[in-house]
Amino acid sequence: MKDLREKLKIPDKAIKSINEFILDGKNPLINELMELIEKYGGVEEINRKAEEAGKLDNLMQRLEKKQPSYVKDLEWLIKQRDDHKFISVADYRRKILGDKVEHMKFNEDFAVTLELSACQYFPFFIDIARDAIETQQLVPGRIIRVRKMKEQEEDGDLLAMAAAMQIIGVSWVETLDTKGTTPGPDGMPVNVHLGGPETITGYFGGVGQPNDFALKWIDEYLYYYTNYGIKQVLNVNPGTVLLGYFIHKLGINNEFKISVYMGNDNPYACLWTLLTAKLFAREDGTSPLIGFNLANSVNNQTIELSAYIRKKFGFEDVVRLEHHIVETWKSIVRQPYDRRDDLIELAKKVKNVSAKHEGGDVEVEKTREHPSDILEYFMTKEEIKNQGLWEYHRITHLDRYRAVNSTAKALTKNGLAFIAARKLHHIK
């Protein structure tokens, strides 16, 4: 068996050939990427612009011109934070456990990140913050957004959410417009074979960013990175994942999370993804792969084996494994879908995991007149309002946030730690 295993060793000449391919000055794949980086002024200038654009004061000043009413909301949020109106983690635990909390010890090394997906509109986020104060619940520690970038750039949501995320101390992810299900930022179809979300099944045939759209995705990323300081984005295609590794290796401080749509549903798929991350990590061991969302179909064993790979490659503190606890009621999984019990077992032995809530609790969703639907992520704001769905969407946002709190409660009752919005709840 030992001799047989030795045959899997990657020979030095294979590594050499990969390096020769990448470093070849005539390589058109790498040359086109280099040209894109130069378009934005080079690595150092790109990072400088991003850091400046992402400063809270600069975001607020720009928002004052774009949507002044949002600035007032953000000023309210800052005051509530500074006045400690949000419940602390210590008080939350006492609220859930009563006097039993005195005899419990929470291992913060295994804290689960509370994740809400998706939080599409700034007004709905403010609704969540107000409810959290009123009911003494938790604002999640990680927020995923899937709203059209150009649309939210125009109405001020992009600026407002970027500022809000800094104010409350959470990580967040945006979803670029260059993806297979919708036209790209230039209005042209990303894939001629997809007519929109209604043909989403074609998306799983490997048609996410065909032909030259991988580079267009990088182009769009660099635009939002340098103009808004948007650092983390969703990644759905092997080509753009590889390009994300490349630009980080070159020195750009980008980050991304791999989407559930990538279909990583077994340990060997995860090995492939993490193997490439290892090959193109920086010398300090860092990778732009911050979040790794496995498929909904994975069981705890697959997640544990993926964590084993992650640890062996030195990524345990770098790559967060993201797992759906509840899903939208329609258009993605068979219902009822509830993985909360699995999470409780997983959180006892796997570090750096996030609990993602894409829908409300099952018992809530099945009673809703208009339950959550993943296909509605792809609708424009105008379509949502014209079809009379705006209030329904506000309710589903609150349902997701309350599902986050159901998970926080379950974790707490089992003596397990969580990460909520750090600047709101993790205070002494």
C-alpha positions in Angstrom: 0.0 0.0 0.0 2.9 2.4 0.8 4.4 1.8 -2.6 1.1 2.4 -4.3 0.5 5.6 -2.3 3.9 6.9 -3.5 2.6 7.0 -7.0 0.4 10.0 -6.0 3.4 12.2 -5.3 3.6 15.2 -7.5 7.0 15.1 -9.2 9.2 18.2 -9.2 9.1 18.3 -13.0 5.3 18.7 -12.9 5.6 21.7 -10.5 8.4 23.1 -12.7 6.2 22.9 -15.8 3.3 24.7 -14.0 5.7 27.5 -13.0 7.2 27.7 -16.5 3.7 28.0 -17.9 2.6 30.8 -15.6 5.9 32.7 -15.9 6.1 32.5 -19.7 6.1 36.1 -20.9 4.1 35.1 -24.0 1.3 33.4 -22.0 -1.9 35.2 -23.2 -3.9 34.1 -20.2 -1.6 35.8 -17.7 -0.8 38.7 -20.0 -4.5 39.7 -20.2 -4.8 39.6 -16.4 -1.7 41.8 -16.1 -3.2 44.3 -18.5 -6.3 44.5 -16.4 -4.3 45.3 -13.3 -2.4 48.0 -15.1 -5.7 49.5 -16.3 -6.4 50.3 -12.6 -2.9 51.7 -11.9 -1.0 48.6 -10.7 -1.1 46.6 -7.5 0.0 49.3 -5.0 -2.4 51.9 -6.5 -5.3 49.5 -6.5 -4.8 48.8 -2.8 -4.3 52.5 -2.0 -7.5 53.5 -3.8 -9.5 50.7 -2.1 -8.3 51.7 1.4 -9.2 55.3 0.8 -12.6 54.6 -0.8 -13.5 52.2 2.0 -12.9 54.7 4.9 -16.1 55.3 6.8 -15.8 59.1 6.6 -15.5 59.0 2.9 -18.4 56.6 2.5 -20.6 58.9 4.6 -19.6 62.0 2.7 -20.5 60.4 -0.6 -23.7 59.1 0.8 -24.7 62.5 2.0 -24.8 63.6 -1.7 -26.5 60.4 -2.9 -29.1 59.6 -0.2 -29.0 61.9 2.8 -31.8 60.1 4.6 -29.6 57.0 4.9 -26.9 59.2 6.6 -29.5 60.0 9.4 -30.1 56.2 9.7 -26.4 55.5 10.1 -26.0 58.3 12.6 -28.9 56.8 14.6 -27.1 53.4 14.4 -23.8 54.8 15.6 -25.6 56.4 18.6 -27.4 53.2 19.5 -24.1 51.4 19.3 -22.3 53.9 21.4 -25.1 54.1 24.0 -24.9 50.2 24.3 -28.6 49.8 23.3 -27.8 46.3 21.8 -27.7 43.4 24.2 -24.2 42.1 25.1 -23.3 38.5 24.6 -23.0 38.1 28.4 -26.5 39.5 29.0 -27.9 37.4 26.1 -26.5 34.2 27.6 -28.1 35.1 31.0 -31.4 35.9 29.2 -31.4 32.4 27.7 -29.9 30.4 30.5 -30.7 32.3 33.7 -28.6 31.4 36.7 -27.3 28.3 34.9 -24.9 30.5 33.0 -22.7 30.8 36.1 -21.8 27.2 35.8 -21.1 27.1 32.0 -17.9 27.8 30.1 -18.1 28.7 26.4 -15.1 27.8 24.2 -14.6 30.8 22.0 -12.1 28.9 19.9 -15.1 27.0 18.4 -17.4 30.0 18.1 -19.9 29.7 15.3 -20.3 32.8 13.1 -24.0 33.8 12.8 -24.6 34.5 9.1 -27.6 36.1 7.4 -28.1 35.7 3.6 -29.2 37.6 1.9 -29.7 41.2 3.2 -30.6 43.0 0.1 -31.8 46.4 1.1 -30.5 49.0 3.5 -34.0 49.9 4.9 -34.5 46.2 5.8 -31.2 46.1 7.6 -32.3 49.1 9.7 -35.5 47.2 10.4 -33.4 44.4 11.7 -31.3 46.7 13.9 -34.4 48.3 15.4 -36.0 45.0 16.1 -32.7 43.7 17.8 -32.8 46.7 20.2 -36.5 46.3 20.9 -36.5 42.6 21.5 -32.9 42.3 22.7 -31.9 39.9 20.0 -28.7 39.6 18.0 -27.6 41.1 14.8 -25.5 38.5 12.9 -21.8 38.7 12.6 -21.7 38.0 8.8 -23.9 39.3 6.1 -24.2 38.1 2.5 -25.7 40.3 -0.2 -26.9 39.3 -3.6 -28.4 42.5 -4.9 -27.5 43.9 -8.4 -24.4 46.1 -8.0 -25.3 48.8 -10.5 -28.8 49.1 -9.1 -27.6 49.6 -5.5 -24.8 51.9 -6.6 -27.4 54.2 -8.1 -29.8 54.3 -5.2 -27.2 54.6 -2.4 -27.7 51.1 -0.8 -24.1 50.1 -1.7 -22.6 53.1 0.1 -25.0 52.7 3.0 -24.4 49.0 3.6 -20.6 49.3 3.3 -20.7 52.0 6.0 -23.2 50.1 8.2 -21.1 46.9 8.1 -18.1 48.9 9.4 -20.2 50.5 12.1 -21.5 47.3 13.5 -18.3 45.3 13.0 -19.2 42.4 10.7 -17.8 40.8 7.6 -19.9 41.0 4.5 -19.9 39.8 0.9 -21.3 41.4 -2.3 -22.3 39.6 -5.5 -20.9 41.0 -8.7 -23.2 41.5 -11.7 -21.0 39.4 -14.0 -22.6 36.0 -13.3 -24.4 33.5 -15.5 -27.9 34.2 -14.5 -28.1 37.9 -15.4 -26.7 40.4 -17.9 -23.2 41.7 -16.9 -22.5 45.2 -15.9 -22.3 46.3 -19.5 -25.9 45.0 -20.1 -24.7 42.2 -22.4 -25.8 38.6 -21.6 -23.1 36.7 -19.7 -24.3 33.5 -21.3 -26.3 33.3 -24.5 -27.9 30.0 -23.4 -29.4 31.3 -20.2 -32.6 33.4 -20.4 -32.5 34.4 -16.8 -33.2 32.7 -13.5 -36.0 30.7 -15.0 -33.3 28.7 -16.9 -31.1 28.4 -13.8 -30.8 24.7 -14.3 -28.4 25.4 -17.2 -26.2 27.1 -14.7 -25.2 23.8 -13.2 -23.8 22.6 -16.5 -20.7 24.7 -16.0 -21.8 27.9 -17.7 -21.2 30.5 -15.0 -18.7 32.9 -16.7 -18.0 31.6 -20.2 -15.3 32.8 -22.6 -14.0 36.2 -21.7 -16.4 36.8 -18.8 -13.9 35.6 -16.2 -11.7 38.6 -16.9 -14.7 40.8 -17.0 -15.6 39.6 -13.5 -12.1 40.7 -12.4 -12.6 44.0 -14.1 -15.9 44.5 -12.3 -14.3 43.5 -9.0 -11.4 46.0 -9.3 -14.0 48.7 -10.1 -15.9 48.2 -6.9 -12.8 47.5 -4.9 -11.1 50.8 -5.9 -14.2 52.9 -5.9 -16.0 51.6 -2.8 -13.4 49.5 -0.9 -15.6 46.4 -1.4 -13.2 43.6 -0.5 -15.2 40.4 -0.3 -17.4 39.1 -3.2 -19.2 35.9 -4.0 -17.3 33.5 -6.4 -19.2 30.9 -8.4 -16.9 29.7 -11.1 -13.6 27.7 -11.1 -12.0 30.2 -13.5 -12.8 33.3 -11.4 -11.7 31.4 -8.3 -8.3 30.8 -9.9 -8.1 34.4 -11.0 -8.9 35.5 -7.4 -6.0 33.4 -6.2 -3.8 35.0 -8.9 -4.5 38.6 -8.1 -4.1 38.0 -4.4 -0.7 36.3 -5.0 0.3 39.4 -7.1 -0.4 41.6 -4.1 -4.0 42.8 -4.4 -5.7 42.5 -1.0 -8.9 40.9 -2.4 -11.0 38.3 -0.6 -13.9 36.1 -1.8 -16.2 33.4 -0.7 -17.1 30.4 -2.8 -20.8 30.1 -3.3 -23.0 27.0 -2.7 -23.6 27.2 -6.5 -20.1 25.9 -7.1 -21.4 22.5 -6.0 -18.6 21.4 -3.7 -20.5 18.4 -2.3 -17.8 15.9 -1.4 -14.4 15.9 0.4 -12.5 15.4 -2.9 -14.2 18.5 -4.5 -13.1 20.4 -1.4 -9.6 19.0 -1.6 -9.4 20.2 -5.2 -10.5 23.7 -4.1 -8.2 23.9 -1.1 -5.3 22.3 -3.0 -5.4 25.2 -5.5 -5.7 27.7 -2.7 -2.5 26.2 -1.2 -0.6 26.3 -4.4 -1.3 30.0 -4.9 -1.2 31.2 -1.2 1.1 34.0 -0.4 4.4 33.2 1.4 2.8 34.1 4.7 0.2 31.4 4.2 -2.8 33.7 3.5 -5.3 33.1 0.8 -8.1 35.3 -0.6 -10.5 32.3 0.0 -12.2 33.6 3.2 -15.5 31.7 3.0 -16.1 28.2 1.6 -19.8 27.4 1.2 -20.3 23.7 0.6 -23.3 22.3 -1.1 -26.6 21.9 0.8 -26.3 18.1 0.3 -23.2 17.7 2.4 -23.4 15.8 5.7 -21.3 16.5 8.8 -18.7 13.9 7.8 -18.0 15.7 4.6 -17.6 19.0 6.5 -15.3 17.3 9.1 -13.1 15.9 6.3 -13.0 19.3 4.6 -11.9 20.7 8.0 -9.2 18.1 8.1 -7.9 19.1 4.7 -8.2 22.8 5.7 -6.1 22.2 8.9 -3.4 20.2 7.1 -3.0 23.0 4.6 -2.7 25.6 7.4 -6.0 27.3 6.5 -8.0 26.7 9.7 -8.0 30.3 10.7 -8.1 31.6 7.1 -11.0 29.8 5.4 -14.4 29.7 7.1 -16.5 26.7 6.3 -20.1 28.0 5.7 -23.1 25.8 6.1 -26.7 26.5 5.3 -28.9 25.9 8.4 -32.2 26.9 6.8 -32.9 27.7 3.1 -35.4 29.8 1.1 -38.7 28.0 1.1 -38.9 27.9 -2.7 -36.8 27.1 -5.7 -33.6 25.6 -4.2 -34.1 22.6 -1.8 -36.8 20.1 -0.8 -38.5 21.4 2.3 -38.5 21.0 5.2 -34.7 21.8 5.3 -33.3 22.4 8.8 -29.7 21.5 9.7 -29.6 23.1 13.1 -29.2 19.8 15.0 -26.3 18.9 12.6 -24.7 22.3 13.5 -24.8 21.6 17.2 -22.8 18.5 16.8 -20.5 20.0 14.3 -19.7 23.1 16.4 -18.3 20.9 19.2 -15.4 19.7 17.0 -14.9 22.0 14.0 -13.5 25.5 14.3 -14.2 28.5 12.1 -17.7 27.5 10.9 -20.5 29.9 10.0 -24.2 29.1 10.3 -25.9 30.5 7.2 -29.6 31.4 7.2 -31.0 31.9 3.8 -34.6 31.5 4.9 -36.8 31.7 8.0 -37.4 28.9 10.4 -39.4 26.0 8.8 -42.4 26.5 11.2 -42.5 30.2 10.2 -42.0 29.9 6.4 -44.7 27.3 5.9 -47.3 29.7 7.3 -46.3 32.7 5.2 -48.6 34.0 2.4 -45.5 34.7 0.4 -42.6 32.6 1.7 -39.0 33.3 0.6 -37.9 32.3 -2.9 -34.3 32.2 -4.1 -35.4 33.2 -7.7 -36.6 36.6 -6.3 -33.0 37.5 -5.5 -32.6 38.2 -9.3 -35.5 40.6 -9.5 -34.9 44.3 -9.7 -36.1 46.6 -7.0 -38.5 48.1 -9.5 -40.0 44.7 -10.3 -40.4 43.9 -6.6 -42.3 47.1 -6.0 -44.4 46.9 -9.1 -45.5 43.4 -8.3 -46.5 44.4 -4.8 -43.8 42.3 -3.1 -41.8 44.9 -1.2 -43.6 44.3 2.2 -43.3 40.5 1.7 -39.5 40.9 1.2 -39.3 43.0 4.3 -40.9 40.2 6.3 -38.6 37.5 4.8 -35.6 39.6 5.9 -36.9 39.7 9.4 -37.7 36.0 9.2 -34.0 35.2 8.3 -32.7 37.4 11.1 -35.1 35.6 13.6 -33.8 32.3 12.3 -30.3 33.5 13.1 -31.5 34.1 16.6 -33.1 30.6 16.9 -29.7 29.2 16.1 -28.0 31.5 18.6 -30.4 30.3 21.2 -29.8 26.6 20.4 -26.0 27.1 20.5 -26.3 28.8 23.8 -28.5 26.2 25.4 -25.8 23.6 24.3 -23.0 25.6 25.8 -21.6 26.7 22.5 -20.2 30.1 21.5 -21.2 32.3 18.6 -20.0 35.4 16.8 -22.6 38.2 16.4 -22.0 41.8 15.2 -18.8 42.4 17.2 -19.2 46.2 17.8 -22.8 45.7 19.0 -22.7 42.6 21.1 -19.2 41.5 21.9 -18.5 44.3 24.4 -17.2 44.2 28.0 
